[in-house]
Amino acid sequence: MADDIVGSQVADLQANCEEQARKNRFRRQFWRLTHAALGLPAAVLAGISGATGLSSADARIPAAVLALVSAGLSAAIAFLKPEVHQRAAHARRRAYLALEVEARFALTQAASSGEPVPLTVYRNLLERRRMIIAGQLDELVQRVAVGGAPPEGEAGE
């Protein structure tokens, strides 16, 4: 019975990874749209305010207002850093998709061999999910590329 519990936990982890990948796809789209929604008007308003200010002496006040709005939008972009959030959401999405594939593979391998999912496999999957949540994506990629799971001594740290 304990064997079925580990398999069901891996299946739950797989479903959670699918959901997190979907959410991070939407986060990436949100930050991409935020960047465009703030950046494009800032650039257009800066150009219009410059042209307006140079056109006549009477247009200085409207040009100054446009320049202030443009500066505000530019400051919002600098403060929010949407491109950083967009890249982070994309990296998390890729990491969750990779983890979901690993969980699916573990379930398939267990089903084809007729044996339960080993507890060590589940522990390694949980450690990888913890690394994704903690934002240790670079370390996770390096660990997976070098040889997969962490040694048993590192799993509890």
PEQUIQUI-V307130 format. One record per pair of residues at least 24 apart in sequence whose ideal C-beta (glycine too) atoms are under 6 Angstrom apart, sorted by the first residue. I is the first residue (numbers start at 1). J is the second residue. Records with the same first field share a line. If there is no record, write none. Layout:
I: J ; J
//
This chain:
3: 116
6: 116 ; 117 ; 119 ; 122
7: 116 ; 117
10: 103 ; 106 ; 107 ; 117 ; 122
13: 103 ; 125
14: 100 ; 103 ; 104
17: 96 ; 99 ; 100
18: 100
20: 96
21: 93 ; 96 ; 97
24: 89 ; 92 ; 93
25: 93
27: 89
28: 86 ; 89 ; 90
31: 82 ; 85 ; 86
32: 86
34: 82
35: 82 ; 83
38: 73 ; 76 ; 77
39: 77
41: 73
42: 70 ; 73 ; 74
45: 69 ; 70
46: 70
91: 137
95: 132 ; 137
99: 128
123: 155
124: 149
127: 155
//
